[in-house]
Amino acid sequence: MAATSHFPDRSIPARRISIQRWRRRSRVIRGLRILLPGLIVLIVAGLAGSIAHSTLTAQPSVATSSDDPIKLINPRFVGRDDRGRAFALTAASATRDPQDYQKVFLDKPALILDAEGPDPLRITGGAGVYHEGTRKLEVSGGVRLSGARAAFETATSLFDTKTGELAGPGPVHGSGSLGEIDAKSYAVDSKQGRMIFRGGVHTRMESK
């Protein structure tokens, strides 16, 4: 008579465990197949919304008008008058008038006359206007003229870059080694290089 084994078949629980693990992996895979596309859709939607918001809220760029005035910072102009004397003009800034391109506005101009001569004259002021058509420079606002021998203060000054002539239609006060002088107007003799005072001239001489 054949003997029958009473030991349990241990392969059955192992198969069950393997089936359970496979089922869990299948559920995870199915979940990832649903979750990942959803995440991608959310990311794309978020990017699209961000781009749309930036586009709607962005400030429009302001186009630069061709009529805006031309401005130079710390310009320097050099030249010579009809007699070959050099002059140099500097300023904090120079702005061309958009309504009249022959006119240039200067901020804090400084003019040196006869720059290569033995006694150059320096003219400074708070503001100035250069007229390219006439080649004349107007300086105003606390104008000061200073040289090696004297210094003068006046309201306005007009310099002709072509002829080298300098004049001031307003009151002038000056002082130098010989004393002080007051007058209603002045001019510079371009040929002899001397200043001429006119109108109510008063001088105070200082004895040495």
C-alpha positions as CSV (number, residue, x, y, z in Angstrom):
1,M,0.0,0.0,0.0
2,A,1.4,3.4,-1.1
3,A,2.3,6.0,1.5
4,T,0.6,9.4,1.4
5,S,2.5,12.6,2.5
6,H,0.7,14.8,5.0
7,F,3.0,17.9,4.6
8,P,1.3,21.1,3.3
9,D,2.1,22.5,-0.1
10,R,4.2,25.6,0.7
11,S,4.2,26.9,-2.9
12,I,0.5,28.0,-2.6
13,P,1.2,30.9,0.0
14,A,4.2,32.0,-2.0
15,R,2.1,32.3,-5.1
16,R,-0.5,34.2,-3.2
17,I,2.1,36.7,-1.9
18,S,3.5,37.1,-5.4
19,I,0.0,37.7,-6.8
20,Q,-0.7,40.3,-4.1
21,R,2.6,42.1,-4.8
22,W,1.8,42.1,-8.6
23,R,-1.7,43.5,-7.9
24,R,-0.2,46.3,-5.7
25,R,2.3,47.2,-8.4
26,S,-0.5,47.2,-11.0
27,R,-2.5,49.6,-8.8
28,V,0.5,51.9,-8.4
29,I,1.2,51.8,-12.1
30,R,-2.5,52.6,-12.9
31,G,-2.4,55.4,-10.4
32,L,0.8,56.9,-11.9
33,R,-0.7,56.6,-15.4
34,I,-3.6,58.8,-14.2
35,L,-1.6,61.1,-11.9
36,L,1.3,62.0,-14.1
37,P,-0.7,63.3,-17.1
38,G,-2.8,65.3,-14.6
39,L,0.3,66.9,-13.2
40,I,1.6,67.7,-16.7
41,V,-1.7,69.4,-17.6
42,L,-1.6,71.4,-14.4
43,I,2.0,72.6,-15.1
44,V,1.2,73.6,-18.6
45,A,-1.9,75.4,-17.5
46,G,0.1,77.2,-14.8
47,L,2.8,78.3,-17.3
48,A,0.1,79.5,-19.8
49,G,-1.6,81.5,-17.0
50,S,1.6,83.1,-15.9
51,I,2.5,84.1,-19.5
52,A,-1.0,85.6,-20.0
53,H,-0.8,87.5,-16.7
54,S,2.6,88.9,-17.5
55,T,1.4,90.0,-21.0
56,L,-1.7,91.7,-19.7
57,T,0.0,93.5,-16.8
58,A,3.3,94.5,-18.6
59,Q,3.7,98.3,-19.1
60,P,3.9,99.3,-22.7
61,S,7.3,100.6,-23.8
62,V,7.4,104.3,-24.5
63,A,8.8,105.0,-27.9
64,T,11.4,107.7,-28.1
65,S,10.1,110.6,-30.1
66,S,12.3,111.8,-32.9
67,D,11.4,115.3,-31.8
68,D,13.2,114.9,-28.4
69,P,16.0,117.4,-28.0
70,I,19.5,116.3,-28.5
71,K,21.6,116.6,-25.3
72,L,25.3,116.4,-24.7
73,I,27.0,116.0,-21.3
74,N,30.2,117.9,-20.6
75,P,30.6,119.1,-24.2
76,R,33.8,120.9,-25.4
77,F,33.9,123.2,-28.4
78,V,37.1,124.8,-29.8
79,G,37.7,127.2,-32.6
80,R,39.4,130.3,-33.8
81,D,38.2,133.8,-34.7
82,D,38.9,135.6,-37.9
83,R,42.3,136.8,-36.5
84,G,43.4,133.2,-35.7
85,R,43.0,133.5,-31.9
86,A,41.9,130.3,-30.2
87,F,38.9,130.0,-27.9
88,A,37.5,127.1,-26.0
89,L,34.0,126.6,-24.8
90,T,32.8,124.0,-22.2
91,A,29.6,123.4,-20.3
92,A,27.9,121.0,-17.9
93,S,25.5,120.1,-20.7
94,A,24.3,121.3,-24.1
95,T,20.8,120.9,-25.4
96,R,19.7,121.7,-28.9
97,D,16.4,123.6,-29.2
98,P,13.9,121.2,-30.9
99,Q,12.0,124.2,-32.3
100,D,15.2,125.9,-33.7
101,Y,18.1,123.6,-34.5
102,Q,20.3,126.7,-34.9
103,K,20.0,127.4,-31.1
104,V,21.9,125.4,-28.4
105,F,21.2,125.9,-24.7
106,L,24.2,125.6,-22.4
107,D,24.2,124.8,-18.7
108,K,27.1,126.5,-16.7
109,P,29.1,127.5,-19.8
110,A,32.8,128.5,-19.5
111,L,34.5,130.3,-22.3
112,I,38.3,131.0,-22.6
113,L,39.3,133.7,-25.0
114,D,42.7,133.9,-26.6
115,A,43.4,130.6,-25.0
116,E,47.0,130.4,-26.4
117,G,47.8,134.0,-25.7
118,P,49.8,135.5,-22.8
119,D,46.7,136.7,-20.9
120,P,43.6,134.6,-21.7
121,L,40.2,135.9,-20.5
122,R,37.8,133.4,-18.9
123,I,34.0,134.0,-18.9
124,T,31.7,131.9,-16.8
125,G,27.9,132.0,-16.2
126,G,24.9,130.1,-15.0
127,A,23.4,129.6,-18.5
128,G,24.2,130.3,-22.1
129,V,22.8,130.2,-25.6
130,Y,24.8,129.6,-28.8
131,H,23.4,130.7,-32.1
132,E,25.0,128.6,-34.9
133,G,23.6,130.9,-37.6
134,T,25.3,134.0,-36.3
135,R,28.0,132.2,-34.4
136,K,27.3,134.3,-31.3
137,L,27.3,133.1,-27.7
138,E,25.1,134.7,-25.0
139,V,26.1,134.1,-21.4
140,S,23.9,135.1,-18.5
141,G,23.2,134.4,-14.9
142,G,26.0,135.8,-12.7
143,V,28.6,136.3,-15.4
144,R,32.2,136.6,-14.3
145,L,35.1,137.7,-16.4
146,S,38.6,137.0,-15.0
147,G,42.1,137.5,-16.4
148,A,45.6,137.7,-15.0
149,R,45.2,141.4,-14.1
150,A,41.5,141.9,-13.2
151,A,38.1,140.3,-12.6
152,F,34.7,141.7,-13.5
153,E,31.1,140.8,-12.7
154,T,28.1,141.5,-14.9
155,A,24.6,140.2,-15.8
156,T,25.1,139.2,-19.4
157,S,27.9,138.9,-22.0
158,L,27.8,138.5,-25.8
159,F,30.7,136.9,-27.6
160,D,31.1,136.8,-31.4
161,T,33.1,133.6,-32.2
162,K,33.7,134.9,-35.7
163,T,35.2,138.4,-35.0
164,G,36.3,137.7,-31.4
165,E,34.4,140.7,-30.1
166,L,33.1,140.6,-26.5
167,A,30.5,143.0,-25.1
168,G,28.2,143.4,-22.2
169,P,25.0,145.6,-22.4
170,G,24.4,145.5,-18.7
171,P,26.1,147.1,-15.6
172,V,29.6,145.8,-14.9
173,H,31.7,145.9,-11.8
174,G,35.4,145.1,-11.8
175,S,38.5,145.2,-9.6
176,G,42.1,144.8,-10.3
177,S,45.6,145.8,-9.2
178,L,44.8,149.5,-9.8
179,G,41.4,149.6,-8.0
180,E,37.7,149.2,-8.8
181,I,35.5,150.3,-11.7
182,D,31.8,150.5,-12.3
183,A,30.0,151.2,-15.6
184,K,26.7,150.6,-17.4
185,S,28.2,148.6,-20.2
186,Y,31.6,147.3,-21.5
187,A,33.2,146.0,-24.6
188,V,36.5,144.4,-25.5
189,D,38.6,145.9,-28.3
190,S,39.5,142.8,-30.3
191,K,42.3,144.6,-32.2
192,Q,44.1,146.1,-29.2
193,G,43.0,143.6,-26.6
194,R,41.7,146.1,-24.1
195,M,38.4,146.7,-22.3
196,I,36.3,149.8,-22.9
197,F,33.7,151.0,-20.3
198,R,30.8,153.2,-21.2
199,G,28.0,155.0,-19.3
200,G,28.4,156.3,-15.8
201,V,31.9,155.1,-15.3
202,H,33.2,155.4,-11.8
203,T,36.6,154.3,-10.6
204,R,38.3,154.0,-7.3
205,M,42.0,154.1,-7.6
206,E,44.2,152.4,-5.0
207,S,47.6,154.0,-4.2
208,K,50.6,151.6,-3.9
